[in-house]
Amino acid sequence: MLRRGLLDECSNALITMYAQCGALNKAKQLFDVLGNKDVFTWTALIGGCAQNGQDLDALTYFELMKQTDFFPDAVTYTCVLKACGNMGDLRRGETIHEDIATQGLLLQNIELGNALVSMYAKCGAFMKARQVLEHLPFRNTVSWSALIAGYVQQGEDENALNCFNQMLREGHASNSVTLMCILKACSNLRAVDRGEQIHLQLVKAGLPREDIMLATALVDMYAKSGAIAKAWQVLDEAPMWDTASWNALISGSLEQGEAEKALEFFKQMDKKGLHPTAVTFICALKACGIMGALDEGKRIHDRIEKEGLLQTDIILGNALVDMYVKLGAVSAAHKVLKGLRVRDTISWNSFIAGLDMSHATYLLCCLEEMEADGFSPNAATLSCVLSSCCRSGLVDDAQLYFLTMTTKYCVKPDFEHFTCIIDLLGRAGHLDKAAELLKIIGITDVKVWSTLLSACQRWGNVNVGRWVFEEALQVA
């Protein structure tokens, strides 16, 4: 194209091609060398940025486009609204909405209207989203799906189902996107009865056999709702499987406390010749930890090592540490931890939280090692430290860590920390200190007051006990 002088003529198609292939840097380089740019050139690049998750760049190019006196068209606005929705940039989305309304573009372009509904829904501005939807000159399934998807994304699953019902009442047929969103809502709500109704509709339409993503959504809905047998039936009857379908079944079983089934499904997946992902391995390791299946966990560890996954996936490494330490294989857990190419505070927390809380001296040594490794304890770490000190009766150590939480570690004590230190002081007979701390923080949880009252009874401290009893009555 360069030799034939066709670059300017084909530039828009080239930029679009590069963007669709994920080669956004190539698209930007081509854009920069072009002499003659038009609205389509700018839109191709902006759309490419939004499509590839570079939403801030999409908005930056949009502003540059306006500064060069090019007027955005409906397609440009559609791309930019997608970027605003992805970023949750409601303020800029509202400004763009004003521009669109001024130009009257919503009267003639349903895709733009749908993009506007989607942007508001993704930003959680559902009143605005519904207003736009209701004022569209005409709306379709995509319009409703945009709102439903937003509800599900924001955790408003009940509203998603209500919206779906309204869509059906208006005579709009659902598509695969709508149904996947609704199945996700049913999954989140554990609304298996409603999910079954949708399943029947899908079977009549023959969709689960044609759409593997819908089949996976069904498996996920049934598994998370506790209907493991139904989930397995959907998967077993599907003409095709993928790893995502099996992951949904395995993780759903695990979530329902069915660790043995989760591990069995993991083995069956292997027999089917499907390659486990990091997510699959994480679920399998968790199942081993729950079942006490150390030998099986070691076999899975060997596979992970052979595939080199620990070099790239920190969450998988943390899961491996967690499994070993929960099964009492502390040396193996420590070896994995120190062997991780990349580790973080969660890696250390996985190790420390799994240690025997009655062995506080060793736990405190691990805490020092964690700090020497360049990681500062967070609230979860310090909860483990205080709990361990409490069980081991290390009053001075516990008080030191509690008093330096804010100054040394920049961690504000929460309810769990206060409860632990009050319990420790009560066990050690420092009832006045415990009572003074309760006065300062004003905890209203009856269990905390009951714990201190029991300590007063144990130590025979009538004065503090009477005060605690009177305060507890006011709280109850």
Secondary structure, 3 states (H helix, E strand, C coil): CCCCCCHHHHHHHHHHHHHHCCCHHHHHHHHHHCCCCCHHHHHHHHHHHHHCCCHHHHHHHHHHHHHCCCCCCHHHHHHHHHHHHHHCCHHHHHHHHHHHHHHCHHHCCHHHHHHHHHHHHHCCCHHHHHHHHHHCCCCCHHHHHHHHHHHHHCCCHHHHHHHHHHHHHCCCCCCHHHHHHHHHHHHHHCCHHHHHHHHHHHHHHCHHHHCHHHHHHHHHHHHHCCCHHHHHHHHHHCCCCCHHHHHHHHHHHHHCCCHHHHHHHHHHHHHCCCCCCHHHHHHHHHHHHHHCCHHHHHHHHHHHHHCCHHHCCHHHHHHHHHHHHHCCCHHHHHHHHHHCCCCCHHHHHHHHHHCCCCCHHHHHHHHHHHHHCCCCCCHHHHHHHHHHHHHHCCHHHHHHHHHHHHHHHCCCCCHHHHHHHHHHHHHCCCHHHHHHHHHHHCCCCHHHHHHHHHHHHHHCCHHHHHHHHHHHHHHC
